[in-house]
Structure formats: structure tokens, C-alpha cells
């Protein structure tokens, strides 16, 4: 049996007529390699005319071949994946100048977009704060203007009150002065009347002066009644007349 294994009969066995017999379809893959399923499903022809291989040993051997082949294929796939990843890394590392420039432009554009967005947000915040401050300043200005208007009205009222008081004082002073003037003129008239002589024995000049005074008094409307109402006894007591007229 060991000698038979040494001859290398594996996936095929030779029938009595020397032709190779295979089970199922082609066990080889696209690359001409056995797959684990092909090894597992391999069937050997039993030789009837002469002694063949031990089927148990063949099965054990095929199991080992299947395990080994599975591990080899798995390792091969892992190595292939690593190779593909390494090639991709190399392609990214060794990028053409044009691709590098495009990527740099893209990165710069992204940074510019972020900066522009941040600047717009900051501008909106500044505008909001400025609007709030403007509203506050406007409100304060309106309040101060209303206060100034109220103070101006109060000040104007005070000025008017002072002017009215001044007018009252002026009127009072004017009345006092007018009374003083009237009293002075009345005193002067009384003096003139006291100087008049008796009309019966008065000289012509004095009589003419008295007549002129009577005419003036009639025009003024104040001395005519006084002169016409004088009697001879009152003219002889000028002091009493002065007190009565005053």
C-alpha cells in the first residue's frame, strides 16, 4: 500500500483498461488547481481483478489534502487582499501632480467655505448686537428728549410766571406813581386856588388869570366844579379848602 502511495496516484486511478476515471465534472478550478470540494467529492474506482489501494487510507489522505488546500487557499486570499490594499496605498501615496493639485484645491475650497460660513455667522451676530444697541440708544434718546421737553415746558411756565409777577409789580408801581402824580397835581391846583384873591376886589390881570384857569378847568373837567362851588367864606379860609379838596 505504501508503495502505491509512492507512485503518486492521487486524484485519479487507473482502471484495468488504463483509462483515467474522474468523478463528477472537472475538479480543477479556473486556474487548474483543485478546490477543497473537488478533493472531498473525489471517487476512486474499485479494482476487481487485482488488489487496489486501501480506501480508509485514501480517505484519510484526502482529508489531509482538503485541510491543507483550504488553509493554502485562505492564506492566498488574505495575501491577495493585503496585496490589493498595498497597491491602493501605493497609488494614493504616489499620486500624480495633477491629482495632488486637484486635491489641494479641494482642501483649500473646503477651508474657504468653512471660513466663509464662520464669517457670515459672525457678521450676523455683529449685526444683531448693533441693532440691539441702536434700539437701546434710540430709546434712551427719546427718553432724554421727552425729559428735556418737559423741563423746557416747566422752565417756560416759570418764566411766564415771573413775567406775570413782574407785570403785576409794574402795574402796582405804575398805580402808585400815578397816584403820586395826581396827588402832586391836585396839590399844585390847590396851591393855585389858594393864591386866587377875592373876585370882587381882584385886579384885572388876576381876574383874567382866574378866568383863564376857569376855562382850562372846564376843558379838563376837574377844576371847574371846584372853582364854581367856592364861596366867599371858603375863599377866606384857604387851609380848610385845601384839606377838603385833598
Secondary structure, 3 states (H helix, E strand, C coil): CHHHHHCCCCCCEECCCCCEECCCCCCECCCCCECHHHHHCCCCCCCCCCCCCCHHHHHHHHHHHHHHHHHHHHHHHHHHHHHHHHHHHHHHHCCCHHHHHHHHHHHHHHHHHHHHHHHHHHHHHHHHHHHHHHHHHHHHHHHHHHHHHHHHHHHHHHHHHHHHHHHHHHHHHHHHHHHHHHHHHHHHHHHHHHHCCCCCCCCHHHHHHHHHHHHHHHHHCCHHHHHHCCCHHHHCCHHHHHHHHC
